[in-house]
Structures are given as structure tokens and as C-alpha cells.
Amino acid sequence: MSARHEATVHLMYLQLRSDLLADRFSCNATQALHLAALALHVEYPDGRWLEEASMDHYIPPSVLRSPAWTGLHNSLLAQFDNVSQLPHYHAKTRFIEVCLVCL
């Protein structure tokens, strides 16, 4: 894969992540958790994110405000376990794919 292609994927990932956190497209809580887990895996591939990551940097405000938020942290841990085996690059492309479904 070319460096140009990798850069394009990375920029697309960053833009979609920004759009997600600005609530520019809708996704349900399950999709939001999956996206958050993928983004955490992209940024913290070693899994040491619990102390460093703020949930508002990964989960859209509309989901954070929902009444279901109380169980989201444990669900996020489970989602992270599901995606943690993906290679770094595939986590980015999977993030893009899921975002496109939410558009």
C-alpha cells in the first residue's frame, strides 16, 4: 500500500471521527460503541487507554446524554476486546466503513 493511500485513509478517519463527535450523522448506541472501540484501538493499540482516554473524545454527545449511558463503559470494554485483535490499519478502515453506514 502506498504512503499516499495510507495518508488518505488516515485523513478520512480523522474527518469522520470529527463529524461523529460533532453529531453530524446519526448512529445508534451500539454503532457508537463499536466506533469508539475502533478509535481507541487506533490510538491506543496496546490497550492502555482506560486512564488516558476521555469518553467524550470517543462517543458522540447524543449517546453520552442518553439514559443508556450507565452501562456504556462496560459495553465499551467488551467492544474493545472484540476489535483489539484487528491490525491498526484495518481498525481505521473498519471505522470508516461503519461511519459510512451511519450517514
Number of C-alpha atoms within 10 A of each C-alpha: 5 7 8 9 10 13 11 12 16 16 12 16 22 15 13 18 22 15 15 25 19 13 15 13 15 17 20 11 19 14 17 25 24 22 30 24 27 29 25 25 24 22 16 17 17 10 13 12 13 11 6 8 13 10 16 12 15 21 26 27 15 16 21 17 9 10 9 10 12 10 9 19 12 10 17 21 13 14 18 21 13 13 21 19 12 15 12 17 13 14 24 23 16 18 23 22 13 16 21 11 11 15 10
